[in-house]
């Protein structure tokens, strides 16, 4: 039986880079992979973009309310008219890779589990656990509940300790209020901090 994997880490822990490396490894061995990400992740439009500068188009985007398993099945069979990439190759899918999986709805995470168990296709989901207020994203919470395997990808804080929290900066200032989702870009960016540095920045609040 195939498994659902959740590979999580703070910002800048190499999640997208790792995903792209896995895709390369499969394809180097002649196997077919599909890449997907939620519509909510507008960074790079329909591409998965690594902070190291690597980028690659996804095979399909996942809008809110959509059945991921049904969409995966159509793309895998080469029958999806909305597929972002034209695939003449309809060999069996060896792996489904999902970036920014924290933005999925819990029901969509359940679909990832079904793809692994019922369709026997390994699913590797990459994402972060918590937002800038240390609260779990619904998709990440569900992945932590049902994934067969949890793997932490580590990165370091500015002080050298292991980073575990994500702080949001707007106009250079750390903020602790706002919507849960704000994609990093020109005005918003994120810094990964250890617990000590996070508490110092927040005045002791979690």
PyMOL commands that set and color helices and strands:
alter all, ss='L'
color gray80, all
select helices_A, chain A and resi 15-28+68-76+101-103+106-118+138-146+195-202
alter helices_A, ss='H'
color red, helices_A
select strands_A, chain A and resi 4-8+32-38+47-49+55-57+60-62+93-99+122-127+149-152+165-170+173-175+188-193
alter strands_A, ss='S'
color yellow, strands_A
deselect
rebuild
show_as cartoon
